[in-house]
Amino acid sequence: MRPIFVVNNFGQFNHLIHRMLRDLEIEARMVPNTTPSEEVAEGCRGVILGGGPSIERIGRCAEYLDLGVPVLGICLGLHVIARRFGGEVSPGRLGGYGAVEVEIREHDRILEGYPERLSVWASHADEVSTVPEGFDLLAVSAICPAEAIAHRDRPIFGVQWHPEVSHTVEGRRVYENFDRVCLDEA
């Protein structure tokens, strides 16, 4: 079975994403965000766009959204998805990392099995301020209008928070759900 590619966008938690997938016994490989699209399309069954410090350093990430494989964006990865499909990303009112209580409005495939409220660890230096057309708003918080989104017709998902850190309650579930999506779409 082909692995899930974790795209390294120079964020401090990308290695934790890779480690969590390995701990869940999900085959994964970390790749640089400059990996050619053809290599990504042929080499994986899904893509996780990891977090990072700057939208200016996303390499080829936007190209990976058109390869026909499931995509999960984490933090900066969510911003890449939103911008690529015509949404807007703006500076957050509260920057930095911290605990946030998220309200799940819709339990799409990526948030299946979660309760209505969830304590997560997130960065809100930047956040999606306008959800792109064709996407559903899955989760919100008191400080962020778009904590999670999903494309209506394609297996493309994004979350603002970091499921891979121990501070996020049941963060592993996001990755287990994404693995299931990848298997279903194969």
C-alpha positions, 0 to 999 in steps of 0.5 A, a space after each residue: 500500500 502506498 504511504 500518506 505523504 506528510 508535506 513539510 512546510 518548515 513547521 515545528 510540528 511536521 515531525 510530530 504529524 509523521 510520528 503520530 501516523 507511524 504510532 497509529 501504524 499508518 504508513 507515512 513518508 515526509 516529503 519536502 514541499 518542493 516535491 514534483 507533483 508527478 512524484 506526489 501523484 504516483 507515490 502516495 494515497 493521500 497528502 497532509 499539508 503540514 503547518 509552517 511559518 509563512 504562506 510565502 514558503 509553501 513551495 508546490 503545495 497548491 499544486 497537490 490539491 489538483 492531483 485527485 488524492 485526498 488532502 488534509 491541511 493542518 494550520 498553514 495547510 488549511 490556509 493553502 487550501 482556502 487561498 487556492 479555492 478563493 477564500 481569504 486568510 487574515 491575521 488572527 485577533 489572537 496570535 500564538 499557540 494556545 488552548 481553544 475550545 472548538 464547536 463542531 457544527 458538522 461531523 463530516 468524515 474528517 471529524 467523525 466520532 468527535 463530541 460537539 465541543 473539543 479542546 484543541 491546541 492551535 495557532 491563530 497568527 493567521 486564520 481563514 476569514 472567508 471560507 471558499 465557495 464549495 466548502 462547508 464550515 465544520 467547526 468554529 471557536 470564539 476566536 476563529 470563524 473557521 476552525 475546520 472546513 471540507 470541500 463538498 465534492 472532493 476529499 479535501 479537508 482543513 483544520 486550524 488546530 494541531 491534532 498531533 500535539 498532546 494538548 489536543 483531545 483525541 487528536 489522533 482521530 483526525 488522522 485515523 479518519 483521514 486514513 479511512 478517507 484515503 482507503 475509501 478513495 483508493 
